[in-house]
Amino acid sequence: MAGVSAERQETSVIKAIKKAIMSNDKNPITIVAGKTTISDVIEAEKFKYRQISGSEPYTDVVLYLSNEKTLNLSLKGEEAPSLAGGGLRGLEIAIPGIAKKFMTEAYENLIKVQKLKVGDKIPDVYGKISSRDKLKIVIGNKSMGGPIDYMYIGEMNVRSRYDKEKNVLTFQNGTLTDSETYAKTHNLYFRLRARREDQRFDPEAKDNRGVPKIYGKSPSKGDSAGRIVVTDQIPKTALIVNMI
């Protein structure tokens, strides 16, 4: 359902922009979302490519401007948004070695501190991302289907209003923030979680590079690894491992 909601959000944003442009005889429009204004927009399209690894791209929507420049937008929901896709492969493209470090630190904590045994249920594990790495992860690069110029964070059911006289399209329940500002003003964390409810701790599981996978295979669905995302929200009782 999360994928369906995200698709609905992307489609709604694109439709609102296209409708405003057509209403103004295809002249450039101005977009406002939160405190951000983007002028001279002549088109909006869904990003057509994937990461070089084959994973979902960072960019969701591309804005085309009258000066022939483009702006890449990443669209997210309001509740604990996952800010960077692609899992281990995507993170390794951004910063080689960082995913291995996180998985190794998580594994060591679960073994030595949490004292987990084979078959135990695994708590979600978080790792705070350093200031020097946040920009690379949030913005991404071309190989990752980026770089991202703006983060749009809002409700899945997009509401907007077009003022034809002023030629301004306002998104009423979403905000745009340039990606550099977003990275600098938010604490960001890796989050490792199960893909399936029935996945349990397997201290022997490793990927083809020898990195701990931590999660064993799901008996019901066969998934053989957890999922890593980047988030700016963590619970008060979160298990956080050292990433310094």
C-alpha positions in Angstrom: 0.0 0.0 0.0 2.9 2.3 0.6 4.0 2.1 -3.0 0.4 2.8 -4.2 0.2 5.9 -1.9 3.5 7.2 -3.2 2.4 6.7 -6.8 -0.8 8.6 -6.0 1.2 11.5 -4.5 3.5 11.7 -7.5 0.7 11.5 -10.0 -1.3 14.2 -8.1 1.6 16.6 -8.0 2.3 16.2 -11.7 -1.4 16.5 -12.7 -1.7 19.7 -10.7 1.3 21.3 -12.4 0.2 20.2 -15.9 -3.3 21.5 -15.4 -2.1 24.9 -14.2 0.2 25.2 -17.2 -2.6 24.3 -19.6 -4.9 26.8 -17.9 -2.4 29.5 -18.6 -2.0 28.8 -22.3 1.2 26.8 -21.6 3.0 29.8 -20.2 5.5 29.2 -17.3 3.9 29.1 -13.9 5.2 29.7 -10.4 5.0 26.9 -7.8 4.8 27.5 -4.0 5.0 24.9 -1.3 5.7 26.0 2.2 8.3 28.7 2.2 9.8 27.7 -1.2 9.0 29.3 -4.5 10.0 27.9 -7.9 9.4 30.1 -10.9 9.3 29.6 -14.7 8.0 26.0 -14.6 6.9 24.8 -18.1 6.5 21.0 -17.5 6.5 18.2 -15.0 7.2 14.6 -15.6 7.8 11.4 -13.6 11.5 10.4 -13.6 11.9 7.6 -16.1 15.1 5.9 -15.1 16.4 3.7 -12.2 19.6 3.6 -10.2 22.6 2.1 -11.9 22.2 -0.8 -9.4 18.7 -1.4 -10.7 17.0 0.0 -7.5 14.3 2.7 -7.4 15.8 6.1 -8.3 16.1 9.0 -5.9 14.2 11.3 -8.2 10.4 11.0 -8.4 9.4 14.1 -10.4 11.4 16.3 -12.8 10.5 20.0 -13.3 11.4 21.7 -16.6 12.1 25.4 -16.5 11.8 28.0 -19.3 15.6 28.5 -19.2 16.1 24.8 -20.2 17.2 23.8 -16.8 15.6 20.9 -14.8 15.0 20.4 -11.1 14.8 16.9 -9.5 12.2 16.4 -6.8 12.0 13.6 -4.2 8.5 13.1 -2.9 7.9 11.7 0.6 5.1 11.2 3.1 4.9 13.0 6.4 5.2 10.0 8.7 8.8 8.8 9.2 9.7 9.4 5.5 12.3 7.1 4.0 14.7 9.6 2.5 17.0 7.5 0.4 16.2 4.3 -1.5 18.2 1.5 -2.9 19.2 -0.3 0.4 22.7 -1.5 0.7 23.5 -1.0 -3.0 22.2 2.5 -3.1 24.1 3.5 0.0 27.3 2.0 -1.3 27.0 4.1 -4.5 26.7 7.3 -2.3 29.5 6.5 0.1 31.5 3.3 -0.5 31.9 1.3 2.7 29.2 3.0 4.8 26.6 0.3 4.5 29.1 -2.4 5.5 30.2 -0.3 8.5 26.6 0.1 9.7 25.7 -3.6 9.3 28.9 -4.6 11.1 28.2 -2.2 14.0 24.6 -3.4 14.2 25.7 -7.1 14.2 28.3 -6.5 16.9 25.7 -4.7 19.1 23.1 -7.4 18.7 25.7 -10.1 19.6 27.6 -8.4 22.4 25.2 -6.0 23.9 21.7 -7.4 23.2 22.9 -11.0 23.5 20.7 -12.2 20.7 20.7 -15.9 19.9 19.9 -17.8 16.7 16.1 -17.5 16.0 15.5 -14.5 18.3 13.3 -11.6 17.1 15.4 -8.6 16.1 14.6 -5.0 17.2 14.9 -2.3 14.5 18.5 -0.9 14.6 19.4 2.7 14.0 22.7 4.5 13.2 23.1 8.2 13.3 24.6 9.6 10.1 27.5 12.0 10.5 27.2 15.6 9.2 29.9 14.9 6.5 27.8 12.0 5.1 24.3 13.5 5.2 24.7 15.7 2.1 26.0 12.8 -0.1 23.1 10.5 1.0 20.2 13.0 0.8 21.3 14.6 -2.5 22.7 11.5 -4.2 24.3 11.5 -7.6 23.5 10.6 -11.2 24.2 6.9 -10.7 21.6 6.9 -8.0 18.9 8.6 -10.1 19.7 12.0 -8.7 21.0 14.4 -7.7 18.0 15.7 -5.8 17.4 19.5 -5.9 14.3 19.6 -3.6 12.5 17.4 -1.0 8.7 17.6 -1.2 7.2 16.2 2.0 3.4 16.2 2.4 0.3 14.2 2.6 -0.4 11.4 0.1 -3.7 13.1 -0.8 -2.3 16.2 -2.4 -4.2 19.4 -2.2 -3.4 22.4 -4.4 -4.9 25.7 -5.6 -4.1 27.6 -8.8 -4.5 31.4 -8.9 -4.8 32.1 -12.7 -4.6 35.9 -12.2 -1.2 35.6 -10.3 -0.2 32.5 -12.2 0.8 30.7 -9.0 0.1 27.1 -8.1 0.2 26.6 -4.3 0.5 23.1 -2.8 -1.5 23.5 0.4 -0.5 20.4 2.4 3.1 19.9 1.3 6.4 21.7 1.6 9.5 22.0 -0.6 12.9 22.3 0.9 16.2 22.4 -1.1 18.0 19.2 -0.4 21.2 20.8 1.0 19.2 22.8 3.6 17.2 19.6 4.4 20.3 17.6 5.1 21.9 20.4 7.2 18.8 21.0 9.4 17.8 17.4 10.1 19.4 14.6 12.0 19.4 11.5 9.8 19.6 7.9 10.7 20.0 4.5 9.0 17.2 2.2 10.0 17.5 -1.6 9.6 14.3 -3.5 9.8 12.8 -6.9 8.8 11.2 -7.3 5.4 8.9 -9.9 6.8 7.4 -10.4 10.3 8.7 -14.0 10.5 12.4 -13.2 9.9 14.6 -13.9 12.8 18.3 -13.5 13.9 20.8 -15.5 11.9 24.4 -14.7 13.1 25.9 -16.8 10.3 24.1 -15.1 7.4 26.4 -13.0 5.2 26.2 -11.5 1.7 28.6 -12.3 -1.1 31.0 -9.7 0.2 31.0 -11.2 3.7 28.9 -8.4 5.3 26.5 -9.6 8.0 22.9 -9.9 6.8 21.6 -10.3 10.4 18.2 -11.5 9.3 17.6 -15.1 8.3 15.3 -16.2 5.5 11.6 -15.7 5.9 9.8 -19.1 6.2 6.7 -17.7 4.6 8.0 -15.6 1.7 11.7 -16.5 1.4 13.1 -12.9 1.9 16.7 -13.4 3.0 17.8 -10.0 4.2 16.5 -7.0 6.1 15.8 -3.6 4.7 17.9 -0.4 5.2 16.3 3.0 4.8 17.3 6.6 5.8 14.9 8.4 8.1 14.8 11.6 10.1 12.6 10.2 12.8 13.3 7.6 15.5 11.4 6.3 18.5 12.5 7.4 22.0 13.5 3.8 22.8 15.4 3.3 19.6 18.5 1.0 19.5 21.2 3.2 18.1 24.7 2.0 17.2 27.8 4.0 16.9 28.5 5.3 13.3 31.4 7.6 14.1 
